[in-house]
């Protein structure tokens, strides 16, 4: 089985785009450097990551102070 977008030569990424609280983004696919939303089928807020994200912990620390 192959990806239909790969077969059709559509520019896309198989990784998950993670959006951090600072509005920066990173992709779970090694080597992905084009972090446009439209290239990624799955886009998550970092607070949705299992185990959390360091930037969410930092925000919670600041709010608790």
PDB file of N, CA, C and O in Angstrom:
ATOM      1  N   UNK A   1       0.847  -1.167   0.000  1.00  0.00           N
ATOM      2  CA  UNK A   1       0.000   0.000   0.000  1.00  0.00           C
ATOM      3  C   UNK A   1       0.900   1.241   0.000  1.00  0.00           C
ATOM      4  O   UNK A   1       1.884   1.295   0.738  1.00  0.00           O
ATOM      5  N   UNK A   2       0.569   2.215  -0.810  1.00  0.00           N
ATOM      6  CA  UNK A   2       1.367   3.439  -0.850  1.00  0.00           C
ATOM      7  C   UNK A   2       0.474   4.657  -0.630  1.00  0.00           C
ATOM      8  O   UNK A   2      -0.739   4.606  -0.833  1.00  0.00           O
ATOM      9  N   UNK A   3       1.089   5.727  -0.220  1.00  0.00           N
ATOM     10  CA  UNK A   3       0.385   6.976   0.047  1.00  0.00           C
ATOM     11  C   UNK A   3      -0.081   7.578  -1.279  1.00  0.00           C
ATOM     12  O   UNK A   3       0.706   7.692  -2.219  1.00  0.00           O
ATOM     13  N   UNK A   4      -1.341   7.958  -1.359  1.00  0.00           N
ATOM     14  CA  UNK A   4      -1.866   8.498  -2.621  1.00  0.00           C
ATOM     15  C   UNK A   4      -1.213   9.828  -2.982  1.00  0.00           C
ATOM     16  O   UNK A   4      -1.045  10.131  -4.163  1.00  0.00           O
ATOM     17  N   UNK A   5      -0.841  10.631  -1.975  1.00  0.00           N
ATOM     18  CA  UNK A   5      -0.173  11.895  -2.271  1.00  0.00           C
ATOM     19  C   UNK A   5       1.258  11.667  -2.748  1.00  0.00           C
ATOM     20  O   UNK A   5       1.757  12.418  -3.586  1.00  0.00           O
ATOM     21  N   UNK A   6       1.923  10.635  -2.221  1.00  0.00           N
ATOM     22  CA  UNK A   6       3.254  10.285  -2.729  1.00  0.00           C
ATOM     23  C   UNK A   6       3.146   9.844  -4.185  1.00  0.00           C
ATOM     24  O   UNK A   6       3.939  10.262  -5.029  1.00  0.00           O
ATOM     25  N   UNK A   7       2.169   9.005  -4.470  1.00  0.00           N
ATOM     26  CA  UNK A   7       1.959   8.503  -5.832  1.00  0.00           C
ATOM     27  C   UNK A   7       1.651   9.651  -6.794  1.00  0.00           C
ATOM     28  O   UNK A   7       2.098   9.640  -7.941  1.00  0.00           O
ATOM     29  N   UNK A   8       0.884  10.647  -6.321  1.00  0.00           N
ATOM     30  CA  UNK A   8       0.496  11.784  -7.163  1.00  0.00           C
ATOM     31  C   UNK A   8       1.537  12.908  -7.139  1.00  0.00           C
ATOM     32  O   UNK A   8       1.339  13.940  -7.779  1.00  0.00           O
ATOM     33  N   UNK A   9       2.642  12.721  -6.409  1.00  0.00           N
ATOM     34  CA  UNK A   9       3.710  13.722  -6.298  1.00  0.00           C
ATOM     35  C   UNK A   9       3.213  15.044  -5.701  1.00  0.00           C
ATOM     36  O   UNK A   9       3.644  16.122  -6.110  1.00  0.00           O
ATOM     37  N   UNK A  10       2.294  14.942  -4.722  1.00  0.00           N
ATOM     38  CA  UNK A  10       1.788  16.111  -4.011  1.00  0.00           C
ATOM     39  C   UNK A  10       2.741  16.416  -2.855  1.00  0.00           C
ATOM     40  O   UNK A  10       3.132  15.517  -2.110  1.00  0.00           O
ATOM     41  N   UNK A  11       3.109  17.684  -2.716  1.00  0.00           N
ATOM     42  CA  UNK A  11       4.011  18.092  -1.640  1.00  0.00           C
ATOM     43  C   UNK A  11       3.290  17.937  -0.304  1.00  0.00           C
ATOM     44  O   UNK A  11       2.295  18.615  -0.048  1.00  0.00           O
ATOM     45  N   UNK A  12       3.792  17.044   0.547  1.00  0.00           N
ATOM     46  CA  UNK A  12       3.181  16.793   1.843  1.00  0.00           C
ATOM     47  C   UNK A  12       4.202  16.168   2.774  1.00  0.00           C
ATOM     48  O   UNK A  12       5.315  15.843   2.360  1.00  0.00           O
ATOM     49  N   UNK A  13       3.820  15.998   4.042  1.00  0.00           N
ATOM     50  CA  UNK A  13       4.688  15.393   5.039  1.00  0.00           C
ATOM     51  C   UNK A  13       3.882  14.354   5.810  1.00  0.00           C
ATOM     52  O   UNK A  13       2.698  14.557   6.081  1.00  0.00           O
ATOM     53  N   UNK A  14       4.514  13.257   6.158  1.00  0.00           N
ATOM     54  CA  UNK A  14       3.849  12.202   6.927  1.00  0.00           C
ATOM     55  C   UNK A  14       3.958  12.417   8.429  1.00  0.00           C
ATOM     56  O   UNK A  14       3.374  11.662   9.206  1.00  0.00           O
ATOM     57  N   UNK A  15       4.695  13.434   8.842  1.00  0.00           N
ATOM     58  CA  UNK A  15       4.865  13.710  10.271  1.00  0.00           C
ATOM     59  C   UNK A  15       3.707  14.509  10.843  1.00  0.00           C
ATOM     60  O   UNK A  15       2.795  14.923  10.127  1.00  0.00           O
ATOM     61  N   UNK A  16       3.768  14.713  12.152  1.00  0.00           N
ATOM     62  CA  UNK A  16       2.788  15.521  12.870  1.00  0.00           C
ATOM     63  C   UNK A  16       3.408  16.878  13.160  1.00  0.00           C
ATOM     64  O   UNK A  16       4.528  16.961  13.664  1.00  0.00           O
ATOM     65  N   UNK A  17       2.685  17.931  12.844  1.00  0.00           N
ATOM     66  CA  UNK A  17       3.150  19.280  13.124  1.00  0.00           C
ATOM     67  C   UNK A  17       2.690  19.658  14.526  1.00  0.00           C
ATOM     68  O   UNK A  17       1.498  19.611  14.830  1.00  0.00           O
ATOM     69  N   UNK A  18       3.638  20.032  15.375  1.00  0.00           N
ATOM     70  CA  UNK A  18       3.340  20.403  16.762  1.00  0.00           C
ATOM     71  C   UNK A  18       3.526  21.908  16.892  1.00  0.00           C
ATOM     72  O   UNK A  18       4.595  22.440  16.589  1.00  0.00           O
ATOM     73  N   UNK A  19       2.479  22.589  17.344  1.00  0.00           N
ATOM     74  CA  UNK A  19       2.506  24.033  17.530  1.00  0.00           C
ATOM     75  C   UNK A  19       2.687  24.319  19.016  1.00  0.00           C
ATOM     76  O   UNK A  19       1.890  23.885  19.848  1.00  0.00           O
ATOM     77  N   UNK A  20       3.750  25.059  19.335  1.00  0.00           N
ATOM     78  CA  UNK A  20       4.064  25.377  20.730  1.00  0.00           C
ATOM     79  C   UNK A  20       3.403  26.685  21.156  1.00  0.00           C
ATOM     80  O   UNK A  20       2.928  27.453  20.320  1.00  0.00           O
ATOM     81  N   UNK A  21       3.379  26.926  22.454  1.00  0.00           N
ATOM     82  CA  UNK A  21       2.733  28.116  23.001  1.00  0.00           C
ATOM     83  C   UNK A  21       3.392  29.403  22.512  1.00  0.00           C
ATOM     84  O   UNK A  21       2.761  30.460  22.515  1.00  0.00           O
ATOM     85  N   UNK A  22       4.635  29.325  22.099  1.00  0.00           N
ATOM     86  CA  UNK A  22       5.348  30.493  21.577  1.00  0.00           C
ATOM     87  C   UNK A  22       5.038  30.724  20.092  1.00  0.00           C
ATOM     88  O   UNK A  22       5.612  31.612  19.462  1.00  0.00           O
ATOM     89  N   UNK A  23       4.136  29.925  19.547  1.00  0.00           N
ATOM     90  CA  UNK A  23       3.746  29.953  18.123  1.00  0.00           C
ATOM     91  C   UNK A  23       4.808  29.368  17.202  1.00  0.00           C
ATOM     92  O   UNK A  23       4.676  29.454  15.981  1.00  0.00           O
ATOM     93  N   UNK A  24       5.858  28.776  17.761  1.00  0.00           N
ATOM     94  CA  UNK A  24       6.818  28.068  16.927  1.00  0.00           C
ATOM     95  C   UNK A  24       6.277  26.681  16.636  1.00  0.00           C
ATOM     96  O   UNK A  24       5.425  26.170  17.363  1.00  0.00           O
ATOM     97  N   UNK A  25       6.771  26.083  15.581  1.00  0.00           N
ATOM     98  CA  UNK A  25       6.299  24.768  15.180  1.00  0.00           C
ATOM     99  C   UNK A  25       7.472  23.830  14.984  1.00  0.00           C
ATOM    100  O   UNK A  25       8.582  24.251  14.657  1.00  0.00           O
ATOM    101  N   UNK A  26       7.202  22.553  15.189  1.00  0.00           N
ATOM    102  CA  UNK A  26       8.186  21.530  14.863  1.00  0.00           C
ATOM    103  C   UNK A  26       7.440  20.311  14.347  1.00  0.00           C
ATOM    104  O   UNK A  26       6.273  20.093  14.672  1.00  0.00           O
ATOM    105  N   UNK A  27       8.134  19.522  13.539  1.00  0.00           N
ATOM    106  CA  UNK A  27       7.532  18.343  12.943  1.00  0.00           C
ATOM    107  C   UNK A  27       8.190  17.099  13.522  1.00  0.00           C
ATOM    108  O   UNK A  27       9.382  17.098  13.826  1.00  0.00           O
ATOM    109  N   UNK A  28       7.401  16.041  13.671  1.00  0.00           N
ATOM    110  CA  UNK A  28       7.913  14.775  14.189  1.00  0.00           C
ATOM    111  C   UNK A  28       8.675  13.987  13.135  1.00  0.00           C
ATOM    112  O   UNK A  28       9.353  13.014  13.465  1.00  0.00           O
ATOM    113  N   UNK A  29       8.579  14.384  11.894  1.00  0.00           N
ATOM    114  CA  UNK A  29       9.267  13.679  10.801  1.00  0.00           C
ATOM    115  C   UNK A  29      10.699  14.213  10.686  1.00  0.00           C
ATOM    116  O   UNK A  29      10.899  15.395  10.407  1.00  0.00           O
ATOM    117  N   UNK A  30      11.691  13.345  10.900  1.00  0.00           N
ATOM    118  CA  UNK A  30      13.078  13.803  10.779  1.00  0.00           C
ATOM    119  C   UNK A  30      13.339  14.406   9.392  1.00  0.00           C
ATOM    120  O   UNK A  30      12.935  13.842   8.375  1.00  0.00           O
ATOM    121  N   UNK A  31      14.003  15.532   9.366  1.00  0.00           N
ATOM    122  CA  UNK A  31      14.357  16.164   8.106  1.00  0.00           C
ATOM    123  C   UNK A  31      13.304  17.096   7.534  1.00  0.00           C
ATOM    124  O   UNK A  31      13.558  17.753   6.525  1.00  0.00           O
ATOM    125  N   UNK A  32      12.130  17.173   8.148  1.00  0.00           N
ATOM    126  CA  UNK A  32      11.092  18.081   7.644  1.00  0.00           C
ATOM    127  C   UNK A  32      11.479  19.509   8.011  1.00  0.00           C
ATOM    128  O   UNK A  32      11.657  19.835   9.184  1.00  0.00           O
ATOM    129  N   UNK A  33      11.604  20.348   7.002  1.00  0.00           N
ATOM    130  CA  UNK A  33      11.964  21.746   7.252  1.00  0.00           C
ATOM    131  C   UNK A  33      10.887  22.719   6.788  1.00  0.00           C
ATOM    132  O   UNK A  33      10.953  23.905   7.110  1.00  0.00           O
ATOM    133  N   UNK A  34       9.904  22.243   6.044  1.00  0.00           N
ATOM    134  CA  UNK A  34       8.804  23.091   5.581  1.00  0.00           C
ATOM    135  C   UNK A  34       7.636  22.897   6.539  1.00  0.00           C
ATOM    136  O   UNK A  34       6.896  21.920   6.430  1.00  0.00           O
ATOM    137  N   UNK A  35       7.471  23.817   7.466  1.00  0.00           N
ATOM    138  CA  UNK A  35       6.508  23.664   8.549  1.00  0.00           C
ATOM    139  C   UNK A  35       5.165  24.329   8.260  1.00  0.00           C
ATOM    140  O   UNK A  35       4.514  24.834   9.175  1.00  0.00           O
ATOM    141  N   UNK A  36       4.757  24.332   7.018  1.00  0.00           N
ATOM    142  CA  UNK A  36       3.451  24.873   6.648  1.00  0.00           C
ATOM    143  C   UNK A  36       2.346  23.913   7.089  1.00  0.00           C
ATOM    144  O   UNK A  36       2.483  22.697   6.955  1.00  0.00           O
ATOM    145  N   UNK A  37       1.269  24.456   7.608  1.00  0.00           N
ATOM    146  CA  UNK A  37       0.135  23.646   8.069  1.00  0.00           C
ATOM    147  C   UNK A  37      -0.399  22.744   6.960  1.00  0.00           C
ATOM    148  O   UNK A  37      -0.704  21.576   7.202  1.00  0.00           O
ATOM    149  N   UNK A  38      -0.514  23.278   5.748  1.00  0.00           N
ATOM    150  CA  UNK A  38      -1.155  22.544   4.656  1.00  0.00           C
ATOM    151  C   UNK A  38      -0.392  21.300   4.232  1.00  0.00           C
ATOM    152  O   UNK A  38      -0.968  20.423   3.588  1.00  0.00           O
ATOM    153  N   UNK A  39       0.877  21.199   4.572  1.00  0.00           N
ATOM    154  CA  UNK A  39       1.687  20.030   4.211  1.00  0.00           C
ATOM    155  C   UNK A  39       1.482  18.876   5.186  1.00  0.00           C
ATOM    156  O   UNK A  39       1.907  17.755   4.905  1.00  0.00           O
ATOM    157  N   UNK A  40       0.841  19.125   6.322  1.00  0.00           N
ATOM    158  CA  UNK A  40       0.715  18.134   7.386  1.00  0.00           C
ATOM    159  C   UNK A  40      -0.747  17.758   7.597  1.00  0.00           C
ATOM    160  O   UNK A  40      -1.615  18.624   7.708  1.00  0.00           O
ATOM    161  N   UNK A  41      -1.002  16.460   7.649  1.00  0.00           N
ATOM    162  CA  UNK A  41      -2.363  15.976   7.867  1.00  0.00           C
ATOM    163  C   UNK A  41      -2.780  16.107   9.327  1.00  0.00           C
ATOM    164  O   UNK A  41      -3.962  16.253   9.636  1.00  0.00           O
ATOM    165  N   UNK A  42      -1.798  16.054  10.215  1.00  0.00           N
ATOM    166  CA  UNK A  42      -2.108  16.134  11.637  1.00  0.00           C
ATOM    167  C   UNK A  42      -1.339  17.303  12.250  1.00  0.00           C
ATOM    168  O   UNK A  42      -0.112  17.368  12.167  1.00  0.00           O
ATOM    169  N   UNK A  43      -2.081  18.224  12.866  1.00  0.00           N
ATOM    170  CA  UNK A  43      -1.500  19.391  13.527  1.00  0.00           C
ATOM    171  C   UNK A  43      -2.035  19.405  14.960  1.00  0.00           C
ATOM    172  O   UNK A  43      -3.246  19.391  15.180  1.00  0.00           O
ATOM    173  N   UNK A  44      -1.124  19.432  15.925  1.00  0.00           N
ATOM    174  CA  UNK A  44      -1.510  19.392  17.334  1.00  0.00           C
ATOM    175  C   UNK A  44      -0.945  20.580  18.097  1.00  0.00           C
ATOM    176  O   UNK A  44       0.126  21.089  17.768  1.00  0.00           O
ATOM    177  N   UNK A  45      -1.665  21.011  19.107  1.00  0.00           N
ATOM    178  CA  UNK A  45      -1.136  21.955  20.079  1.00  0.00           C
ATOM    179  C   UNK A  45      -0.249  21.138  21.012  1.00  0.00           C
ATOM    180  O   UNK A  45      -0.588  20.005  21.352  1.00  0.00           O
ATOM    181  N   UNK A  46       0.870  21.696  21.425  1.00  0.00           N
ATOM    182  CA  UNK A  46       1.814  20.928  22.247  1.00  0.00           C
ATOM    183  C   UNK A  46       1.198  20.459  23.565  1.00  0.00           C
ATOM    184  O   UNK A  46       1.683  19.489  24.146  1.00  0.00           O
ATOM    185  N   UNK A  47       0.162  21.106  24.046  1.00  0.00           N
ATOM    186  CA  UNK A  47      -0.488  20.676  25.288  1.00  0.00           C
ATOM    187  C   UNK A  47      -1.190  19.330  25.118  1.00  0.00           C
ATOM    188  O   UNK A  47      -1.534  18.686  26.108  1.00  0.00           O
ATOM    189  N   UNK A  48      -1.404  18.901  23.881  1.00  0.00           N
ATOM    190  CA  UNK A  48      -2.068  17.632  23.606  1.00  0.00           C
ATOM    191  C   UNK A  48      -1.098  16.451  23.573  1.00  0.00           C
ATOM    192  O   UNK A  48      -1.532  15.306  23.444  1.00  0.00           O
ATOM    193  N   UNK A  49       0.197  16.707  23.685  1.00  0.00           N
ATOM    194  CA  UNK A  49       1.198  15.655  23.610  1.00  0.00           C
ATOM    195  C   UNK A  49       1.184  14.841  24.897  1.00  0.00           C
ATOM    196  O   UNK A  49       1.185  15.404  25.992  1.00  0.00           O
ATOM    197  N   UNK A  50       1.170  13.517  24.767  1.00  0.00           N
ATOM    198  CA  UNK A  50       1.220  12.638  25.923  1.00  0.00           C
ATOM    199  C   UNK A  50       2.509  12.890  26.690  1.00  0.00           C
ATOM    200  O   UNK A  50       3.593  12.876  26.107  1.00  0.00           O
ATOM    201  N   UNK A  51       2.398  13.115  27.957  1.00  0.00           N
ATOM    202  CA  UNK A  51       3.564  13.412  28.780  1.00  0.00           C
ATOM    203  C   UNK A  51       3.857  14.891  28.866  1.00  0.00           C
ATOM    204  O   UNK A  51       4.727  15.314  29.628  1.00  0.00           O
ATOM    205  N   UNK A  52       3.134  15.684  28.086  1.00  0.00           N
ATOM    206  CA  UNK A  52       3.284  17.131  28.140  1.00  0.00           C
ATOM    207  C   UNK A  52       4.442  17.663  27.324  1.00  0.00           C
ATOM    208  O   UNK A  52       5.176  16.916  26.678  1.00  0.00           O
ATOM    209  N   UNK A  53       4.580  18.941  27.371  1.00  0.00           N
ATOM    210  CA  UNK A  53       5.622  19.649  26.639  1.00  0.00           C
ATOM    211  C   UNK A  53       6.268  20.622  27.613  1.00  0.00           C
ATOM    212  O   UNK A  53       5.591  21.164  28.487  1.00  0.00           O
ATOM    213  N   UNK A  54       7.552  20.846  27.475  1.00  0.00           N
ATOM    214  CA  UNK A  54       8.249  21.739  28.394  1.00  0.00           C
ATOM    215  C   UNK A  54       7.695  23.155  28.357  1.00  0.00           C
ATOM    216  O   UNK A  54       7.643  23.813  29.396  1.00  0.00           O
ATOM    217  N   UNK A  55       7.278  23.643  27.194  1.00  0.00           N
ATOM    218  CA  UNK A  55       6.790  25.022  27.144  1.00  0.00           C
ATOM    219  C   UNK A  55       5.459  25.160  27.884  1.00  0.00           C
ATOM    220  O   UNK A  55       5.186  26.224  28.439  1.00  0.00           O
ATOM    221  N   UNK A  56       4.630  24.125  27.909  1.00  0.00           N
ATOM    222  CA  UNK A  56       3.378  24.169  28.664  1.00  0.00           C
ATOM    223  C   UNK A  56       3.690  24.191  30.156  1.00  0.00           C
ATOM    224  O   UNK A  56       3.048  24.920  30.911  1.00  0.00           O
ATOM    225  N   UNK A  57       4.663  23.406  30.584  1.00  0.00           N
ATOM    226  CA  UNK A  57       5.063  23.383  31.995  1.00  0.00           C
ATOM    227  C   UNK A  57       5.592  24.745  32.418  1.00  0.00           C
ATOM    228  O   UNK A  57       5.332  25.185  33.538  1.00  0.00           O
ATOM    229  N   UNK A  58       6.326  25.416  31.546  1.00  0.00           N
ATOM    230  CA  UNK A  58       6.857  26.739  31.856  1.00  0.00           C
ATOM    231  C   UNK A  58       5.730  27.758  32.013  1.00  0.00           C
ATOM    232  O   UNK A  58       5.787  28.603  32.907  1.00  0.00           O
ATOM    233  N   UNK A  59       4.714  27.693  31.164  1.00  0.00           N
ATOM    234  CA  UNK A  59       3.572  28.604  31.260  1.00  0.00           C
ATOM    235  C   UNK A  59       2.826  28.360  32.580  1.00  0.00           C
ATOM    236  O   UNK A  59       2.449  29.310  33.268  1.00  0.00           O
ATOM    237  N   UNK A  60       2.617  27.093  32.926  1.00  0.00           N
ATOM    238  CA  UNK A  60       1.910  26.774  34.167  1.00  0.00           C
ATOM    239  C   UNK A  60       2.694  27.270  35.380  1.00  0.00           C
ATOM    240  O   UNK A  60       2.096  27.724  36.356  1.00  0.00           O
ATOM    241  N   UNK A  61       4.018  27.190  35.330  1.00  0.00           N
ATOM    242  CA  UNK A  61       4.864  27.693  36.411  1.00  0.00           C
ATOM    243  C   UNK A  61       4.703  29.199  36.563  1.00  0.00           C
ATOM    244  O   UNK A  61       4.579  29.711  37.675  1.00  0.00           O
ATOM    245  N   UNK A  62       4.707  29.901  35.437  1.00  0.00           N
ATOM    246  CA  UNK A  62       4.552  31.372  35.475  1.00  0.00           C
ATOM    247  C   UNK A  62       3.178  31.761  36.009  1.00  0.00           C
ATOM    248  O   UNK A  62       3.056  32.737  36.749  1.00  0.00           O
ATOM    249  N   UNK A  63       2.152  31.013  35.645  1.00  0.00           N
ATOM    250  CA  UNK A  63       0.794  31.324  36.097  1.00  0.00           C
ATOM    251  C   UNK A  63       0.641  31.058  37.585  1.00  0.00           C
ATOM    252  O   UNK A  63      -0.136  31.734  38.260  1.00  0.00           O
ATOM    253  N   UNK A  64       1.370  30.086  38.098  1.00  0.00           N
ATOM    254  CA  UNK A  64       1.282  29.745  39.512  1.00  0.00           C
ATOM    255  C   UNK A  64       2.002  30.769  40.388  1.00  0.00           C
ATOM    256  O   UNK A  64       1.705  30.882  41.577  1.00  0.00           O
ATOM    257  N   UNK A  65       2.938  31.508  39.814  1.00  0.00           N
ATOM    258  CA  UNK A  65       3.726  32.481  40.596  1.00  0.00           C
ATOM    259  C   UNK A  65       2.934  33.712  40.947  1.00  0.00           C
ATOM    260  O   UNK A  65       3.456  34.616  41.599  1.00  0.00           O
TER     261      UNK A  65
END
